[in-house]
Amino acid sequence: MLKHKDHFHGSDLEQIERVYGIKKEDIISFSANVNPLGISPNMRKTLSERLDAITSYPDREYTSLRRCIAEYVHSDPENIIVGNGSTELISLFIQIEHPKKAMILGPTYSEYEREIFLGGGATHYYPLKEKDDFCLNLTDFMEHLNESIDLLVICNPNNPTSSSITRSQMRQILDTCKQYDIFVMVDETYVEFAEDMDEITSIPLTHYYNNIIILRGTAKFFAAPGLRLGYAVTGNRDLVKSINTRKNPWTINSLAVIAGELMFSDETYMKQTKELISQERAKIYRQMKDSSDFKPYPPSANFLLVKILREDMTSQDFFDRAIRKGLMIRDCSTFPFLDQKFIRFCFMMPEDNERLLQCLLR
């Protein structure tokens, strides 16, 4: 298991407050990758009017919620599993599959490796290469798949690189994995932010392949990390049954059910989010690309990975510079295969993005 250094997560505002003496209310987190619009006005109003829902248990099968999600992702309700955030579903899936050897595309989110390690499995990383702008070299990657691997983990778009794999590429990966009896877990936490989401999401492939499970949540795109509502999509009904059998009942509370049934049909909010992120992503990528101090990598998600080209500055230096102005970015030296020359930040409201650019590009 790779050793991950201590770092400030996007939710560690109390720790930042203690270390830097800055009130957490005064910090703009460019590290959490959460939709800057916050929760939708419709959801805010509806939840406040339906607080009495907590006096009753939710439907144990979450039938209505799964139907709403299925309509949103164009799948069958029987292919949907809901959980207490995608983290719970990752854990349940790993416990059931119990992989002995897993391959992970990295650098990426450390929770995958942690869960595999806790389950007694070993992990092997296939590194996305800087010379390829951290985009997957499909031909080389396929040569590394073999019968010794029983699980492949892909974050798509990937965190922290913001690179993505197309559905046509994923189909080739699934075909090869089928030959070697490899199951594929795809984390699509950030796919809804992507400009070409329809070309990236692998959910349509669940209608044809039974060796794939796709995980999504509501923390990032719907700005509801505290809601703890996640879901998985798979066409493997045996896997659905196994996860539901092992899963504790009522892991999703009544208010989260109400919110979920509303948010997946809030087309106005989704459209506003996509337009905002698209505009800010293009603008910020262009400005960073024009700077001789940085190299940004082409982003698909709502955040940007940047390499620091200045010899006299490190990721920690830029983190310190930004946080002292109440702007929290991510020092990426804690990710496998990245060092003290990489930072990541998400796209916030235009005026906040301008403040961060002025801080970094001065």
C-alpha positions in Angstrom: 0.0 0.0 0.0 1.4 3.4 -1.0 2.0 5.8 1.9 -0.1 8.8 1.6 1.1 12.0 3.4 -1.0 14.1 5.7 -2.8 16.9 3.9 -5.6 19.3 4.1 -8.8 18.0 2.6 -11.4 20.3 1.3 -13.5 19.6 4.4 -10.7 20.4 6.9 -11.6 24.0 7.4 -11.5 23.7 11.2 -7.9 22.4 11.0 -7.0 25.3 8.7 -8.6 27.7 11.1 -6.5 26.3 13.9 -3.2 26.2 12.0 -3.4 29.5 10.1 -5.7 31.5 12.5 -8.2 32.2 9.7 -11.9 31.9 10.5 -13.4 29.0 8.5 -16.3 31.3 7.5 -13.7 33.5 5.7 -12.2 30.7 3.7 -13.2 30.0 0.1 -12.5 26.3 -0.6 -11.1 25.7 -4.0 -10.1 22.3 -2.7 -13.4 20.6 -2.1 -14.5 20.5 -5.8 -18.1 21.4 -4.8 -20.6 23.2 -7.1 -20.2 26.9 -6.3 -23.9 27.6 -6.7 -24.7 25.7 -3.5 -27.9 23.7 -3.2 -30.7 24.6 -5.5 -33.3 27.1 -4.3 -36.0 24.5 -5.0 -34.3 22.0 -2.7 -33.7 24.5 0.1 -37.4 25.5 0.0 -38.7 22.0 -0.2 -36.6 20.6 2.6 -37.5 23.4 5.0 -41.2 22.7 4.4 -40.9 19.0 4.9 -38.9 18.6 8.1 -41.7 16.5 9.6 -40.5 13.7 7.3 -37.9 12.8 9.9 -40.7 11.5 12.2 -41.2 8.5 9.8 -38.9 5.8 8.5 -38.2 6.0 4.7 -39.3 3.3 2.4 -36.8 0.4 3.1 -36.5 -0.3 -0.7 -36.3 3.4 -1.7 -38.5 2.6 -4.6 -39.5 6.1 -5.6 -35.9 7.4 -5.2 -34.5 4.6 -7.3 -37.1 5.3 -9.9 -36.1 9.0 -10.0 -32.4 8.1 -10.3 -33.1 5.6 -13.0 -35.0 8.2 -15.1 -32.1 10.6 -14.6 -29.5 8.2 -15.8 -31.6 6.4 -18.4 -31.5 3.0 -16.7 -33.8 0.5 -15.0 -34.7 1.0 -11.3 -33.6 -2.6 -10.7 -30.1 -1.6 -11.7 -29.9 1.2 -9.1 -28.4 0.8 -5.6 -28.5 3.7 -3.2 -26.2 4.2 -0.3 -24.9 6.6 2.4 -22.7 8.4 -0.1 -20.7 6.7 -2.8 -18.1 5.9 -0.1 -20.4 3.3 1.5 -21.0 1.7 -1.8 -17.3 1.5 -2.6 -16.8 -0.2 0.8 -19.7 -2.7 0.2 -18.6 -3.5 -3.3 -15.0 -4.2 -2.2 -16.3 -6.4 0.7 -18.4 -8.5 -1.7 -15.9 -8.7 -4.6 -13.0 -9.2 -2.2 -10.3 -8.6 -4.8 -6.9 -10.2 -4.2 -5.2 -8.0 -6.7 -6.6 -4.7 -8.0 -5.2 -2.3 -10.6 -5.9 1.4 -10.0 -5.4 4.2 -12.6 -3.4 6.9 -10.7 -2.8 9.4 -9.4 -6.3 9.3 -7.9 -8.5 9.3 -4.9 -6.9 7.3 -2.0 -10.1 5.7 -0.7 -10.1 3.0 -3.3 -6.7 1.7 -2.2 -7.6 2.0 1.4 -10.8 -0.1 1.1 -8.9 -2.8 -0.9 -6.2 -2.9 1.7 -8.7 -3.2 4.5 -10.2 -6.1 2.7 -6.9 -7.9 2.6 -6.2 -7.2 -1.1 -3.2 -5.8 -2.8 -3.2 -2.8 -5.2 -1.1 -2.1 -8.3 -1.1 1.4 -9.9 -1.0 2.0 -13.6 0.3 5.6 -13.7 -1.2 8.2 -16.1 1.9 9.9 -17.6 2.7 13.5 -17.5 4.0 13.3 -21.1 0.5 12.3 -22.2 -1.0 15.2 -20.2 -2.2 12.5 -17.8 -4.6 11.1 -20.5 -4.8 7.3 -20.8 -2.6 5.7 -23.4 -5.1 3.0 -24.2 -2.7 0.7 -26.2 -0.1 0.6 -23.5 -2.6 0.3 -20.7 -4.3 -2.8 -22.3 -0.9 -4.5 -22.5 -0.8 -4.3 -18.7 -4.1 -6.2 -18.1 -3.8 -9.9 -17.4 -5.4 -12.8 -15.5 -3.7 -12.0 -12.2 -5.9 -8.9 -11.8 -9.4 -9.3 -10.6 -10.5 -5.7 -10.2 -9.8 -2.5 -12.2 -10.6 0.9 -10.6 -11.1 3.9 -12.7 -12.1 7.4 -11.7 -13.7 9.1 -14.7 -13.1 12.1 -15.0 -10.2 11.5 -12.8 -9.3 13.3 -9.6 -6.9 15.1 -9.5 -5.9 15.1 -13.2 -9.3 16.2 -14.6 -8.6 13.9 -17.6 -11.2 11.5 -18.9 -11.8 8.3 -20.8 -14.4 8.1 -23.6 -17.1 5.5 -23.6 -15.7 4.0 -26.8 -12.4 3.5 -24.9 -14.2 2.1 -21.9 -15.9 -0.5 -24.2 -12.5 -1.7 -25.4 -11.3 -1.9 -21.8 -14.4 -3.9 -20.8 -13.9 -6.3 -23.7 -10.4 -7.0 -22.6 -11.3 -7.2 -18.9 -14.0 -9.8 -19.9 -11.4 -12.0 -21.4 -9.3 -12.0 -18.1 -12.4 -12.1 -15.8 -11.6 -8.6 -14.4 -14.5 -6.6 -12.8 -14.4 -2.8 -13.4 -15.4 -0.2 -10.9 -15.9 3.3 -12.4 -16.3 6.3 -10.2 -18.2 9.0 -12.1 -18.4 11.6 -9.3 -17.4 14.4 -11.6 -18.9 13.3 -14.9 -21.9 15.7 -14.8 -19.5 18.7 -14.9 -17.9 17.5 -18.2 -18.6 19.4 -21.4 -18.9 16.1 -23.3 -20.6 14.1 -20.6 -22.6 12.0 -23.1 -19.3 10.8 -24.6 -17.7 10.0 -21.2 -20.4 8.3 -19.0 -20.3 4.5 -19.1 -23.8 4.1 -17.8 -25.1 3.0 -21.2 -22.6 0.1 -21.2 -24.3 -1.4 -18.1 -27.0 -2.6 -20.5 -24.5 -4.8 -22.3 -21.8 -5.7 -19.8 -22.1 -7.4 -16.5 -18.5 -6.8 -15.3 -19.0 -3.1 -14.5 -20.4 -1.0 -11.7 -20.6 2.8 -11.8 -20.6 4.9 -8.7 -22.0 8.4 -8.4 -22.9 10.8 -5.6 -24.6 14.1 -4.9 -21.8 15.7 -3.0 -20.0 17.6 -5.8 -22.4 18.4 -8.7 -25.5 19.0 -6.4 -23.4 20.7 -3.7 -24.7 18.3 -1.0 -21.7 16.6 0.7 -23.5 16.6 4.0 -26.6 14.9 2.6 -24.6 11.6 2.2 -26.6 10.3 -0.8 -24.8 8.1 -3.3 -25.9 5.6 -5.9 -24.5 2.8 -8.1 -25.6 1.6 -11.5 -24.9 -2.0 -12.7 -26.6 -4.5 -15.0 -25.3 -7.3 -12.8 -28.4 -8.3 -10.9 -26.5 -10.8 -8.8 -24.3 -8.0 -7.6 -27.3 -5.8 -6.9 -28.8 -8.5 -4.7 -25.5 -9.1 -2.9 -25.0 -5.5 -2.0 -28.6 -5.0 -0.9 -28.4 -8.1 1.2 -25.3 -6.9 3.0 -26.2 -3.2 3.2 -27.7 -2.0 6.5 -31.4 -0.8 6.2 -32.3 2.8 6.2 -28.8 4.2 5.6 -30.4 7.1 3.8 -32.5 9.3 5.9 -36.0 10.7 5.0 -34.8 14.2 4.1 -32.1 12.8 1.8 -34.8 10.8 0.0 -36.9 13.9 -0.5 -33.9 15.8 -1.7 -32.9 13.1 -4.1 -36.3 12.8 -5.6 -36.2 16.5 -6.2 -32.6 17.2 -7.3 -32.5 14.7 -10.2 -35.3 16.5 -11.9 -34.2 20.1 -11.3 -33.3 20.9 -14.9 -32.9 24.6 -14.3 -30.3 24.1 -11.6 -28.4 21.6 -13.7 -28.3 23.8 -16.7 -27.1 26.8 -14.7 -24.3 24.7 -13.2 -23.1 23.3 -16.5 -23.1 26.8 -18.1 -21.2 28.3 -15.2 -18.5 25.6 -15.0 -18.1 25.5 -18.8 -17.5 29.3 -19.0 -15.1 29.4 -16.0 -13.2 26.3 -17.1 -12.5 27.7 -20.5 -11.5 31.1 -19.2 -9.3 29.9 -16.4 -7.6 27.2 -18.5 -6.8 29.8 -21.1 -5.3 32.3 -18.6 -3.2 29.7 -16.9 -2.0 28.4 -20.2 -0.8 31.9 -21.1 1.3 32.1 -18.0 5.0 31.1 -18.2 4.9 30.2 -14.5 2.4 27.3 -14.9 1.4 24.4 -17.1 -2.3 23.5 -16.9 -3.5 20.1 -18.1 -6.7 20.0 -20.3 -9.6 19.7 -17.8 -12.8 17.6 -18.2 -14.1 18.1 -14.7 -14.8 21.2 -12.5 -11.2 21.5 -11.4 -7.8 22.0 -12.9 -4.4 20.3 -12.3 -1.5 22.7 -12.8 2.2 22.1 -12.8 4.4 24.9 -11.3 7.2 25.8 -13.7 8.9 28.4 -11.4 12.0 26.8 -9.8 11.8 29.0 -6.7 8.2 28.0 -5.8 6.6 24.7 -4.6 3.0 23.6 -4.1 3.3 24.3 -0.4 4.5 27.9 -1.2 1.4 28.5 -3.4 -0.9 26.9 -0.8 0.5 29.2 1.9 0.2 32.3 -0.4 -3.4 31.5 -1.3 -4.6 30.5 2.2 -3.3 33.7 3.8 -5.8 35.4 1.4 -8.6 33.1 2.5 -8.3 31.0 -0.7 -7.8 27.2 -0.1 -6.2 25.2 -3.0 -5.0 21.6 -3.0 -1.3 20.8 -2.6 -1.0 17.7 -4.8 2.3 16.5 -3.5 0.2 14.0 -1.4 -1.0 12.1 -4.5 0.9 9.1 -5.8 3.1 10.0 -8.8 2.8 13.8 -8.2 5.3 15.9 -6.4 5.7 19.4 -4.8 5.3 21.0 -8.2 1.6 20.3 -8.7 -1.5 22.1 -7.4 -5.2 21.6 -8.0 -8.1 24.0 -7.7 -11.8 23.9 -8.6 -13.9 26.5 -10.4 -15.9 28.7 -8.1 -18.0 31.9 -8.8 -16.4 34.3 -11.3 -15.4 36.9 -8.8 -13.8 34.3 -6.5 -11.9 32.7 -9.5 -10.6 36.2 -10.4 -9.2 36.6 -6.8 -7.4 33.3 -7.1 -6.0 34.0 -10.5 -4.6 37.3 -9.2 -3.1 35.5 -6.3 -1.4 32.8 -8.4 -0.4 34.8 -11.4 1.0 37.9 -9.7 
